[in-house]
Amino acid sequence: MYVRTVKTGSGAVAVQIVEKRHGRREILEHLGSAHSEPEVALLKSAAWRKIAGDDQPELELGLDESTGARSPAPSGVTITGLRMGPLIEALTAIYRGLGLEEATGGDEVFYQQVLARLVEPTSKYDSLRVIEEMGMDPVSYATVNRRLPV
């Protein structure tokens, strides 16, 4: 099972839980449609919790779920932005520490696929969206496919 996002005719983004069976995608549950990045993030988070069967109470982050707007948290701290920089830096350090950069000869396609799939387990095609959401310039899908044999 995995989480899939698709653009709807109205321009919204639909979030679905999908399973691949016998080479065909089967939509198990449609969680809803979102009109902003925070709404998409909330729906994706809910989808992954459903997949994991997580019954643990949600940590209150001070976000208004109906609008996705950031509001002051109970501590008085206001969330002004969400940055992936520290996550990318940590994953890159681990990638290099494991010797993967040297082993692949600095292969940018492999590096991007590893980072994207650690951030969000997804398909090769959808990993390009994840790379873009991380603020990086993704390689083309054709390039990903060309690099597979290597």
N, C-alpha and C positions, 0 to 999 in steps of 0.2 A: 504494500500500500504506500501511496505517496500523495502529496498535496499538489494540486495543479491549479494554475491561475489562467484564465482565458478572458480576452476582451469580449464584451457583449455588444450587441448592436447599438445600445444606447451610449456606449463609451465607458461603461462601468467595467470593473474587473470581478469576474465570478471566481469564487474559491470553492474547490471541490476536493473530496477525498476519492482517489481513483486507485483501482487495482488492475494490474495487467494479467489477464487469464487467456491462455492459449493464443498469445499474440495479439489479443484485442484488449483495448482499454474499456473497463467497465466502471462507470461512475457509481460509487457506493453511497455518497451523500453530497448534496449541494449545501454548503454552509451559508451562502449568501453572496450578495454583490456589494462591492465597495466603490466609493467615488473619490477616495483620497488614499495616499500612502499609509497613513496611520490606521485607517479602516482595514486596508488589505493586511497589514501586519497583525492586527487583532484577530482577523478571521483565520489567517494562517496559523497563528499561535493556538487558537481554539482547535483547529483541525489536527495539528500535531499532538495536542493533548488527548483528543479523541482516539487517535491512532495508538498512542501509548497506553491508553486506558488509565490516564492519570486522574485520580480522584482527589489529589491534594488541593487544598484551597489556594486560590490565586493570590499572589503577592500584590498588594495595592501599590500601584505606581503613580497614582494621582492623575490618571488619564480618564477623560470623559468618554466612555465607550460608545455613546450614541453619536458623537461628532468626531471623536478621535483627537479633540483639542487637548492640548497640554494644560493642566491646571496645577496650582501650587499643591505640592504633596503635604501631608500632615506635618512634616518636619519644617515646612516653610520653604523648602528648596523648590525652585521652579525649573522644570526641564526645558531647556531652550534649544536643544538639538540632539540628534542621535548620530554619532560618528562611528564608523567602522575602522578608523585608523588604528587604534590600539589592537583590535582583533587581527587585522591584516598583518601588523608588525609582529605580533606574537606567533601567528601561524607561519609567517615567513621565516622567523628565527628557528622554529621547530623544524620546518622543511629543510633549511640549510644545516641545522644541527644533526639531522638524520643522514646528511650526506646526499640528499636527493638532487640538489642543484648540481653538484659535481658529477653524480652518476648519470644524469640526463644531459650533461653538457650545456646546462643553462636553457633547456627547452622551455620556452615561454608557454606553449600550448599545454604541456603537461602540468606546469606550475599553476596555470589558471584553472585547469580542470580539478586539480587537487584542492585548491583553495575554495572553489565554488562548491564542491561536493562536501567539504567539511562544514561550510556555512549552512548549506541546505541540500540534503540528498535529493538529487534530481537527475533528469536525463541530460545527455550531451547537449541537445538543442537548448533546453531550458537553462543549462548552466551559463550560457552566454548572457541571459537576463540577470542572473545572480551576479556575475562578474560586473556587469554594467551598474547594478544597484550598489555594488561595493565601491563604485567610483573609479573603476579601472576601465581601460579600453579593451574590450574583448576582441579576440581574433575572430575571423569569420567561421561559420559552420563548416564550410567547405575545407578550410584549413584544418579544423579539428578532425574531420574525416580523413584527410590526406595523411595526417600525422599518426593515425591509429596503428598502422603496421610497424612504425618505428618504436 
